Amino acid sequence: MATAIEKCVHCGFCLAACPTYSLLGEEMDSPRGRIYLMKNVLEDKLAAEDAQPYIDRCLGCMACVPACPSGVEYGDLLVSYRALQEAERRRPPLDAMARNLVISTLPYPKRFRLAAQAGKLGKALSGALPLPFASMLNLLPDQLPASRPMPPVLPAQGERRGVVALLPGCVQQALAPEINFAAAQVLAANGVEVHNPPDAGCCGSILLHVGAEQQAQEIARRNFIAIPADIDAIITTAAGCGSGIKDYELLFKGQPDAERAIAFSRKVMDFSAYLSTVGMRAPAGFASERRVVYQDACHLLHAQSLHSEPRNLLNQIPNLRLLPIADAGQCCGSAGTYNIDQPALAAELGRRKVESILAVQPDLVVSGNIGCIAQLRQQLQSQPKPPPVMHIAELLWKAYTGSD
């Protein structure tokens, strides 16, 4: 942490990139201000509880990292600080209950599905519930989709060009199982053999994001065992997963399995990055033009530096026209559990993103992250004719099958 703090020269380049600073205009709600606060807490010059509201309001979107000329590793600093403070933090009872509910359900698909089904019963009463619980219920869809079981191995079509394991994730398994199904089909259509390890699951990123470091380690270790080592890559279809796994070196620093964690993380690739690497076979495309907005997930664009790869894939689809939007790199407000923890700020960021999207009148919106997809769907539902929102893998699979 000390190294990251010392690198910051307080130049202010991060201010324009920071979503919360753009919303609130408060120095302490900027990366520069938060670094100053963390430094003073660690040096016992400031009480942790005085700094906490500003740290909590950070999305962790990493937009400040590419904007920083000094190379401050803000993400590492934020993750380490949150984990350190969480061990000593005393939360108000309702806040503690909400947090415990999140970390005990979201990383576990079966538990989350049960909790979501139970939550539907109370959704109509969400207006009478305390804020964190109301926020959780409002994010639930009216109906959970049916599961999409996949075979342990999906063979490559034609010449085999690669062998991968598909990371199933956690919340996505319940909210949108069709994403991984589509991703597996597209990879197979491109000559990639896809393994679906039955015991693999959550990568721990969502826990790492909220400072639950030990629980994140325990969950991650299950994947070390579940996913075979003799594969070319481990594919993620959620931006947050890919970004979080890249932090395994930090998460497992000083642990006996640190080297194994690093080796695992180096095999992880986002779906769009891997497909771009092997080269996509031309899909059939659509009979008529589709006007599409690609929404950049922060943890693909800023944390993993993936900008051109998904766009290049979409540009190969016949009769698909990509539409640029204003402030494309600004966060939509999803950010892990942010729209539960900070619903008002998340809603305003979502509103701004939707405003930029609707300005270009797309037929549909595409993203590479389940959190962004859920956030955009919620923000668009008040529109008279909202464009559908889907994962890039789903759109590619439609382009291969010629379906609408």
N, C-alpha and C positions, 0 to 999 in steps of 0.2 A: 504493500500500500504506500509506503514512504516514497518509493521510486516514482510511482504515478503522480503523487502529490507534488513532488519536487519538480517534475517536468513541466507543470502548469506555470506559464509566465503571465497569466491573467491578461492575455492580449484581447480577448473578447470576440474572436472569430466564431466561437461556438454559439454566441447569442442568437444570431440570425437563423441558425440551424435548429435551435431548440424549440419544440412545440409548446412546452409549458411557459417558456419565456415569452413567446409570441402571444399566448393567451393572457398571461397575468402581468407581464411587464415588470416583474420583480426580480432584482438581482439574485436573490437567494433561490429563486426558481429557475436558475440557469445552471449549466454544468460548472462554470467558473465559480458561481456562488456556492454551489453544493460542495465543491472541492474545498473551498475556504471553510465551510462549516465542518466538514469531516476532519480536516486538519486540526481545527480548534477543539473538537471533541476528543480526538486521539491525544492531543497535548494537554488535556484536562483544563482547557481554558473556557470551555462551554459545556453546559449540561447536555447530555444526549437527547433528552426529551425536548429541549428547545430547538434542536436541529431537525428532529424527526419529521415534523409535518412537511418540510421542504424535501427531505430525502424520499418520503413516501409519495410525493407528487411527481417524482421522476418516472417517466415511462420505461426507461431502459431501452429506448428505441435505437440508440447508438448513432443518431444523426450527427452528433457532435464529433464523433471519432474521425471520419474523413475530412471534416472541416478544420480540424486542429493542426496547425503547422508545426507544433512541438511534439506531435506523436504521443500525446497523453493517452494511456490505456484506461480510459474512463470506465469501460465495461468491467474490467478486472477489479478496478477500485470499488465500483458500486456493489458488485457481487460480494466481494470480501467484506466490505463494511456492513452490508445488510446481515450477512451471516454472523459477524462478530456481535452486532448489537442485538440481534434476535435472541441470542442466548441469555441476555440480561434484561430484555425489554419486559415491561409490565403493561400489558394492554388492558383497556377497559373491558368489562365482562362481555358485552355484546360483540365487541371487536374480536376478542379472543375466541368466542364461540364461532363466529363467522369464519375466522382463519382456520380453526380446527376442522370445520366442516369442509372447507376447500381442500386442505392438504390430506384429508382422510378419504376424499371421494374422487377428485379430479384425476389423480394418477392411476386409478383403478377402474377400468372400463365397466366391469360388472356392477361394482358399487355405484358408479356414476349413473348407469342406466336405471338402476333401482331408485336412486335418489331423484333422477329426472322424472321418472314415472310418478313418484310420490309428490314431487314438486308441482306437477300439473294440477293436482287437486287443490293446491293452495294458491295457484296463479291468480285466480279471480280476486283473492283477498290481499294481493301484494301491496295495494295502496295503504292497507292498515298495518303493515309489518314494518319493523325497523329497517333503516336504509340498506345495510349490507345484505339482508335476507331478501328484501324486495328487489334489489338489483340482480341477485342470482336468479330469482324466479322469472323476471322480465326477459332474461337472456335465453330462457328455454324455448325451444320450438313448440308449437301446438301439438305436434305429433313426431315421435322419434321414428326414423326410417327402419325398415327391417334390416337385419344383419346380412352381410354378403360373404358367406364362408368361401375360402379359397383353398385350393389343393396345396399340400406341402411344397410341391414343385410345379411350376407352370413352365412347360418346355418352350424353348425358343422356336420361332417359326423360320424355316429356311436355315441358312448357314448360321451357326451359333457364333455370336460376336462378343459375348460376355456372359458372366455369371454373377448375379447379385443376390443379396438378401434385402427384403423390403421390411423396414421397421414399421410395425403396426401403429405405434403411438398409443395415446390414451383416450382423451375426450373424443378425438376424431372417429374412433371405432364406433362410438355410440351416435354421435351427431351426423356423421357423414361417411359411412362405410363404403359408399360408392367411389370415394376418392382413391383409396388404395386399390380397389377393384379395377378402376379405369387405368391407374398407373401401371399395374401389373400387365393388363392387356396390351397397352401401348408398348411397353418394354418388350414383351414377347413378340409383338408384331414387328419389332425392329431387331429381331435375332438375339434377344437377351433372355437367358434362362433365369427365372425368378423364383427364389426360395422364400417361403413364408413360414418362418420358424414358429411353431405353435406356442412356445413358452416365452417368446419375446414380447415386450410391451412398452410401457412408458420409459422414456429416456432420463427422466428426472429433471428436465429443464424447467418445468413449471414450479417445481419445488426450489430449485436453485434461484429462480427469479424472486422468490419471497423470503429467501434466507434460511430455508430448511435444509441446510447443507448435509447433515448426516443422513436424513431420509433420502435425499437425492442420491447419495453414494450407494445406499443399500439397493435402491431400485435399479441404478445403472449396472451394478454388478450382476444382476440377473441376466441382462442382455449379453454380458461378456461370455456367460456360459451358454446361453440359448442360441446365439448366432455363430455359425461355423466360421472358422478362420480361413478356410480355403476358398474364398470368394474374391471377386475383383473389387467390389464396393458394397457398402451398406447404404441403401437408398432411403432418404426421408422425403415425405411429401408435405411436411409442415416446416415453415421457415424457422419457427421457434425451436423446434427439435434440432435442426441442423446447427443453428447458432449455439444452442446450449451444449451440444456434444463437443463442439469445438473448444468449449471451456473446461473440458475434462482434465486437461493438464493442471489447471488451477484448482479444480475441485478435488483432485486426488493427490495434490502435492504433499509429499511426506508420508503417503500411504504405501503399504507393501505392494499393492497392485497398481502403482502409478504408471509403470512402463506399459502394462497391459491396457490401461485406460488411454494412454497416448496412442498406442498402436491402433486401438479401436477407433478413436476419434479421427485418425488420419485416413481411415477407409470410408468415412461418411461423406456422401455427396447428395446434394439436392437433386430431385428428379429431373429438373430442367437442365441442370449442369451436366449430369451424366448422359442424358439423351443427346445433348449438344456435342459431347465428347465422342460418343460412338457414331454419331451422324444419323439423322432421322431419315427414314425412307419416306418418300412422298406419299401423303395421304390423299384420298379421293377428293376431300373438301366438300363444299356445299354447292347446291344448284343455283342459289342466289346470294347476293352479297350480304355479309354479316359485318356490322359496324361494332367494333369491340374496343373496350377500354381495358388495358392491363393495369391493375392496381399493384404498385410495388409494396410488398410486405417489408417492413423495416429490417427484419432480421435476415432477409435475403439481400436487399439493396445495400444497407449500411454495414451490417455485421459480417456478411459473406461476400460482399462486392459483386453480386449477381444482378446485372442490369440488362446486358445485351442478350444473354443466353435465352431467357424465356421469350423475349421479343423475336429473336431469330427463328425460334420454333414456330411461333404463331404466324410469322411472315411467310412461312413455307406452305401454309394452308390456302389452297385455291379459293377465291371469292371471300377472303377475310381481309378486312381493312382495319388496321390499328389506328386508334385515335389518341393523340397526345392530350393530356389534361394539365391545367395549371397546378403548380405546387405538388407535382407528382411524388416528390420525396418526403412529403409531410406525413406523419403518422395518422392512421385512421382512428386511433384511440383504443384499440383492442389491447395489445401489449400484455399478454399473459392474463393476469387477474385484475388488470387495471380498471376494466369497466365494472368490476365488482367493488374494488377498493375506492375508486375515485369516479363514480358514475356521472357526476355533472361535467367534469372536465372531459371524460371520455365521450360523452354525448355531444359536446360542442366540437370536439375534433372530428367526430363522425359526421356531424352536420356539415362542416366545412368540406370534408372530403366528398361527401355526396353532392354538395353544391357544384364542385368542380367537375364531377362525373356527369351530372345531368346537363351541364352547360354544353356538352358536345353531343348530346342526344344519341347515346349508344343503344344498340340492340341487346347487348349483354355485357356483363362485367366479369373479368377473369382475374384471379389472384393465385398465389402459391402458398396460402396459409389459412387454416381452418378458422383461426381467431378473427382474421380480417374478414373472411367470408361471412361469419356469423354477425360481426359488427355491421357490415355494410347491409346485409339483409334486414337487420333490425332498423337501421336508420332509413332504409328505402321503403319500408312497409307503409309509411304514411302517404307515399306518393300515389297519384291516381293510376298510373300505369308503370310500375317500377320495372326496370330491366332485370332479368334473372342474373344471379351471381353464382359462379361456379369455379371450381379449381381448374387450372390449366390442363391437368391430366384428363379431366372429364371432357373438356372441349376437344382435345386432341383425339380422344377415343370416338367422339361423335364425328370428327372429320374422317377417321378411318372407316367408320361404319356407314357414313353418309346419312346419319339420322339427325333429326332436328331436336 
